[in-house]
Amino acid sequence: MLSLDNSYNEDDLNDFDTAVKKLCNLPADMEIEYCVEPKFDGGSIALVYENDVLVSSYKSEWSYGRRK
């Protein structure tokens, strides 16, 4: 899960876009459509699905582990 730190100018956004493309092995000239939402500190969660089944979830710095 990537999070954009404070952004004060277009260069910060371009740096984030470059980092995403590098992480995902995407071409530098590929256009990506982003969805931007307000961030609430301490309120992050990642859900991992495999074949439409929730297999793990993570919140902040701890996890619930892997479901079987």
N, C-alpha and C positions, 0 to 999 in steps of 0.2 A: 504494500500500500504506500503510495507516494503522497506527500503533502507539500504544497507550496508554502514556503515560509513567507514572512512579510514581503510584499512586493511593492516597490515604490516607483517603478518605471517599466517601460517596455523591455529593456534589457533583462530584467529579472524574469519576465514571462518567457522570453526567448531562451534563456538559460534552462528553465524548467522544461520547455518543449524539447530542447536538445538532449537533456538527461533522460527523458521518457523514451525518445527514439533510440538512444544508445542502449538503454536497459532492455528494450524490446527488440533490438536488432532490426530496426526499421530504417528505410532510406531517409537521409536528411531532408530531401525535398518532398516527402510525403506529408499531406495535410491531415491533421488529427482534429477531430471535433471534441472539445472539452465541455464538461458540465461543471459549472462553478456554483458552490453553495457556501453559505457562511460556516465558519469553523467555530466549534465550541471546544475550548481547551479541555482535555481529559475525556472527551466523549468519542473515542474512535473504537470501531469494531470491524473485524474482518471475518467474513463467513466464506467457507470453502465448500463448494458443491461438486460432487462427482456423479454424473448420470442422474441429475435431478435429486440427489440425496445429500443432505448436509453431513459432511464428514468431520469438520472441525470448525472451531470458532476461537477468535482471539480478541481480547479487549485490553487495550493499553499494554502493560508489560507482563500480563499473565494470560494463561490459556485454560480452556476447559478440556483440552486434549482432543484426541481422535475418537470418534464414535465408531463402534463396530456393529 
